[in-house]
Structure formats: structure tokens, C-alpha cells
Amino acid sequence: MLSVFILLPFLGITLIFLLPTPLATQARTVALSILGALLLWSAVILTQFDASLAGFQLEEGFSWLEGLGLSYRLSVDGLSLPLLILNGLLTLVAVYCSAPEIHRPKLYYSMLLLIYTGVAGAFLADNTILFFLFYELELIPLYLLIAIWGGTRRSYAATKFLIYTAVSGILILAGFLGLGWLSGSSSFNYEAGLGSSLPLGPQFILLTTLLVGFAIKLPLVPFHTWLPDAHVEASTPVSILLAGVLLKLGTYGLLRYCLGLFPEAWAIAAPALATWSVISVLYGSVNAIAQTDMKKMVAYSSIGHMGFVLLACAANTSISLLGTLFQMVSHGMISALMFLLVGVVYTKTGTRDLRVLRGLLNPECGLPIVGTLMIVGVMASAGLPGMMGFVSEFLVFRGSFGNFPIQTLLCMVGTAFTSVYFLLLVNRALFGRLAIEPGVEPGKQDFVLPPVHWKEYVPGLALAGVIIWGGLQPNLILQMSEATLENFIVSPSLELAQLTPEAHSALVP
């Protein structure tokens, strides 16, 4: 059943490349049909999923390269299933909002489907090397999407993304190979807590290797510099995938492979990780305040919000881990909405500069519905009650405060900064008299912005609806994941390990 998520996109890619040149514009229709079918298949998987079971379900696979310990093993649990559905929904949105007249459509839509395959395979993989292969599968397609269809500095941004992500992959592969070698395991099949069989010294070396690899993908400070450049130069659909889906490979790996494989070392490192999260949250938030480019502001906000995930994982309580999963989903939806709307504003006005834009909420000449949806996204990101952002941040802070009160309070300051920079965006771009040209007095221009077709509203309205629904009814996601996430809680005996002299002496030869 799960192999459908791998095979069907490849079928779509084949059909797209078989299209004759005069029908190349139909590639978008093929991609939409494939992704729609995959989203429906996700619903079928959801009906077969038993949320009361903590382990992997619907397992399938076979021995692939037995001598190398590589198996094709797919399975799903309460951590991977919500992210799998998120991947399907946002990839569908990305294809839908792509320009119908885009050049080289066959290559473009094939790359989007290939990214979907890589992300879905990574979420479903039950073998560490198989996860790595799927993790790397999205590297070249995303590079091409930025390098070919990006902005004026696309070559620089794409190359920077390629280098950072390649280093991330090398570190992750090194960590997996080191774990397999040191543990003496005959295969690379995922086994929770496998790293705990090693002495603490090797545990910390392997955990650090994986942690840095996934921190690049999240990204966390100081490994974040590729992200703002990639977002600014990427097209709107690519930014939606990058923030909404691809960053979740980092958060998923952090939880599944760092905490899941090395719970003992993680418990000892938790205070340092919580402090790291504070640095990332505050740095991302302060930098977002300083931005005048709407897209770059949203990009820096992602850096800050991904820091909440690290804080919740470090706290390692049942509530904080639920907050981790919900933060992944809510950030995916909210960031996708924000990048989508920023893209619409840029298309209609020709600028994203907050020093220039004014009065977009003007009901006659502006973009009132786009502005309204942007306010919804801003309120959700700032954690307004009744929206997904509030639920995720409440769970993260409530679950983390008991273990790390100071770090949690400092991260809450980051949430206050979120309100500051997004209110700056709203105040500058949406209110006042309509103006989109520098050096001209607002209200003195005689122009009307191009109208937004109702089809352009569909993805924004859908995302806003899900954000509000998830804020009012979060139980479906939480109940789906609760049993699985309980398995990631470090036992009290391991938490005490960070207080024992033996734990620290084991790190010193």
C-alpha cells in the first residue's frame, strides 16, 4: 500500500515526458491528477491506521542489498503519517499555483513530482540508508527548480543550497554508517534506542554528527544562511515546498534519528540543546524585524519557529513532543500560506519592498481579499487563539517549562517578536493610502492593481481554512500521534544519567 507513494509519482513523471511537445502544457494537468490521487490515497491509509498502536504499521518491503544491510522497508506511524499528508497537500498547492505558461513545463512538473517522491520516501523509510537515499533524492530537483526558474541571483542561491544540503547528507550518512559499524548490527533497519548499546563517548560523537546534519536542514543558527537566499530567489511554488515540506525533513530526522536512536546521550545534552533553541529563535526573530523584503521576513520567521521544535524535543515530555509534531504541521501550513500570498502580491505589484508598498487592503483598487488572508496568516503565526499556531506554541511552552523554565521564557520572547515583525508587515503593506512606487506621495498615483482571479484565491482560502480548523479541532492530529510519541520519551533512569558522575567520566578517556 505504501509503495504507491513512491511508484505513482514515477508513473506521472513518465507520462509527462511522453507528452508530445505541442501538449507539453498538459504536464500541469498530469501532475495535478497524480497528486490528487496521492492525497486521496493518503486518506485511505488514514482509515487503515490504528492510532492506538505505538509502533510501525502497514509495513512492507523486501531485502534489497542484503550484503550491505540495505532493505527496502516502508512503514508508517503517528509521527510520519501527518507529515506524509502535509507533503501531499502542499505539493498539490505548489503545482496548482504554478504559472500555466511556465517555460519547460515537462521538466518543471517532473521535478516537483520527484521532490514529492523523495520526501514521502524519507518519511516512510524504515531503514536508515534507505532514508538517506530518499533524503538525497530531493537535492538535485530543488537545485534545478531554483537555478532555472528562480530570480536574478538564482545561480548563487541554488549553489549555496546545494553545498549546504550536500554537507548535511554527508554528515547524516556518516552517522548512520558509524552507528551500524560500532553497534555491530547486521543491517541498517531502524531500531529505536540502538545507540544506547554504545559507550557514551561514541554516542555523543554520532549524535553530534547527525544533529549537525539535520540542523543544516531545519535550519538552526549558525547553519541557516542558505535559507533566506534560497527563499528570496525561488519562485512561489518552490518556496511553499521549501518551507512547508522540505524543512520538515530536518525536524523529522531530529526526532526520529537523533532522539530516537540516542536517547541516553540526548538526555545529557538536553540543556545545551534547549539553549541552542533559544539562540536560533531569538536570532531568527530579531533578523525578521530588520527585513524590508516581505519574503525574506517570512524566511527568517521560519528559522525562529524551527527553534521551537528543538526546545520541545530537548524538554522530552509527552506534551512537548505533541507540540513538536503539531509545530511541524502548523508551521508547514502557515508558512505555505504566507509565501503564497507574498507571491500574489509580488505578481500584482512587481515588488515585495515594505518601504514601498502601502494600502493593499484598499477595497476598490488594492488586494483586499489577499490582504485579509495575509492578516489571518500573521495572526496564526503570532499564536492567536483559535488557530494552529496557538495550539503548537502552547503545547511546546507548556511541555517545556517544567524542565527548562528560563529557555522557555526566552523562546516566548521570540513569540512576542513574531507579533512585532508581522505587525510591521501588516501596518506597512496593508494599511494607509495605496502606493507601490518609491518617491511618490501616497494617493497621488492614478492606477488600479490587476484583479486577482477567483482561481488564485482557492489555495489561500483552503490553507486558511485548514489553519483555523486545526486551531479549533486539533484532536485529530494529536490523537493520531500521541501513542507513537510516547515511545520517544526518555525514561527517568536515563534522565538521571545526566546527574551521575559516571555519565560524565565516560566521556573522558
Secondary structure, 3 states (H helix, E strand, C coil): CCCHHHHHHHHHHHHHHHCCHHHHHHHHHHHHHHHHHHHHHHHHHHHHCCCCCCCCEEEEEEEEEHHHCEEEEEEECCCHHHHHHHHHHHHHHHHHCCCCCCCCHHHHHHHHHHHHHHHHHHHHECEHHHHHHHHHHCHHHHHHHHHHHCCCCHHHHHHHHHHHHHHHHHHHHHHHHHHHHHHCCCCCECCCCHHHHCCHHHHHHHHHHHHHHHHHHCCCCCCCCHHHHHHHHCCHHHHHHHHHHHHHHHHHHHHHHHHCCCHHHHHHHHHHHHHHHHHHHHHHHHHHHHCCEHHHHHHHHHHHHHHHHHHHHHHCCHHHHHHHHHHHHHHHHHHHHHHHHHHHHHHHHCCCECCCCECCCCCCCCCHHHHHHHHHHHHHHCCCCCCHHHHHHHHHHHHHHCCCHHHHHHHHHHHHHHHHHHHHHHHHHHCCCCECCCCCCCCCCCCCCCCCCHHHHHHHHHHHHHHHHHHHCCHHHHHHHHHHHHCCCCCHHHHHHHHCHHHHHCCCC
